[in-house]
Amino acid sequence: MVSAVTGNAGTAADRVRRGLKGVVLLISCLLLPAGAWTQVRSGTIVVLSRSRQRVIIAADSRVNFGEGRYEDTSCKITGLSDQLLFAATGIVGDSSYLLPGGLRFDARGEAKRVFLQYSQAPQNFLDLGTVGTIASNWGAAMAEHFRAAAEASPASLERWLKRVELSHEPTFVVGLFAGLEPDGEISVYSVNVEYAQSREAAAPSEPYLLTSMPVPDDLADDFSLLTPFGMPEIVNEIREGKTDRAKQEINARDFLRNTVSAEAFARSQAIRLVDLTIAYHAKQDFVGGRIDAVELRRAGKVHWIQRKENCPED
């Protein structure tokens, strides 16, 4: 059963408890050069395959800058160490001239900073373990980035809200952390940093949500759970099995399951669902490029299944 833990971890979360969901700003209209609007980067599709034996993450390479601009060289999966993986979708960074230099942010860079900080001074609050603690620290830090930047630049908040509206999800950014605990077991956490205008009748809620993703006790030992992040429409279509395309894909999947090893099948499915999203998703500006995929086994190390040359191993 999936459990959820709100991010009330340590002083970092205390500083943002007033934060992102409580921000209500008057949006002003500004005349800006086109270049100022192109540095908000949005990630798209990440698929997680999870079992007790391994976790596999696959992602496309397209980041969208808005106004029809995108590029296909993004490294959406990051090996923070040889036993910890990070991926993100949503608004993964803002380096536009709307924000002062000190307020520009990057989800991947923040994950690296939080991991390094944890490595120098380990902590395990709320019994979250290594992976959950790092994930929670990242959520608090990203919420603080959004809060501070929104207060400094109402125009930036307006752009982020437009991106959220396009995605039909109340989430600015989703971070995915998958790694090994000291006992060699796999832990997976997702972190949603959200925005909602505060209501007078309701107390502000936490600015981010930390969710544990365990494997159910009744699941076969190496039968994978597949979870999409970012743009789940095609994955959900296949899962529901109602369209002709979905039925054909399910038949092909059943055939493959009976003809290859469980390991090869698990690797293929996360990659395949990203590939199908690239091929068929209605919002082609938001998904595309080559597919990166990585695997982490229980009591093992990070192993790249496929990786673009411009993306580092760690």
Residue, then its C-alpha position, 0 to 999 in steps of 0.5 A: m500500500v502506498s504511503a504518504v508523508t508530508g514534508n515537515a522535515g527539519t528546519a528546511a521545511d520549517r522555513v517553507r511551511r509558510g511558503l509556496k501554497g500560501v503565496v498569493l501575488l498580484i500579477s503584473c504585466l511586463l514588456l520583456p525581450a523574447g530571450a527572457w521567456t525561453q529559459v524556463r525548462s519543462g521536462t516531460i515523460v519519465v517511466l519507473s519500473r519497480s520490483r523488489q529486485r530492481v528499479i529501472i528509470a527511462a526518460d525522453s530527452r526533450v525540454n520545452f522552453g515555451e512558445g514552440r521552442y524545445e531541444d532534445t539533449s536534456c539529461k533527465i536522469t542523474g546518477l547522484s552516486d553509484q547507488l542513488l538515482f534522480a529524475a524530474t518532470g515539470i518545471v525543472g529549472d528557471s534561469s531567465y532574466l526575470l529572476p535575479g542571479g541568486l534566485r535562478f534554480d535547477a532541479r538537477g543541480e539542487a539534487k546534487r547539492v542536497f546529496l552532497q550536503y547529506s553525504q557530509a552530514p548524514q541525517n535520518f529524520l522521521d525514519l525516512g532512511t537515506v533516500g527519503t531524507i534526501a528526497s525530503n530535503w530536496g522538496a523543501a529546497m525546491a519549494e523555497h526556490f519557487r517561493a522566493a522567486a515568486e515573491a521577487s518576480p510575479a511575472s515568473l509565477e504567472r509563467w509557471l502557472k500557465r505551464v501548470e495549466l497546460s499540463h492539467e496537473p497542480t504540480f510545479v515539479v516532481g522529483l523521483f529518487a530511487g536508491l539503496e538503503p544501508d541494508g541493500e534494499i531499494s527505496v523509491y520516493s517521489v516529491n511533488v512541489e505544488y502551488a495553490q492559492s491560499r484560502e482564508a477558511a483553510a490553514p496553509s498546507e505543506p508546500y511539497l508532498l513526499t510519497s513512499m513507493p513500496v512494492p506490495d507484499d502480495l506482488a511476485d518477487d520480480f514482477s515490475l510495477l510501471t509508473p509514469f511521471g509527467m505525461p501519463e496519457i499514453v501509458n494510461e491508455i495502454r494500461e486500460g486496454k480499450t483502444d485498438r492500439a492498446k490491445q495490440e500493445i498488450n498482445a505484443r507485451d504478453f508475447l515478449r514476456n513469454t519469450v525473453s528473461a524477466e530481466a530483459f522484459a523489465r528493461s524493455q517495458a519502461i523504455r517501450l512506454v517512453d517510446l510510445t509516448i514520444a510516438y503518439h502523445a498529442k503534445q509533440d512539442f513536449v516529448g521527444g528525442r532519444i531515450d535514456a534508461v538506467e537500472l539499479r539492482r538490490a545490493g548492486k550499483v547503477h547500471w546504464i542500459q542506454r545513455k546519450e553521449n552528452c549525459p554523464e554516468d554520474 
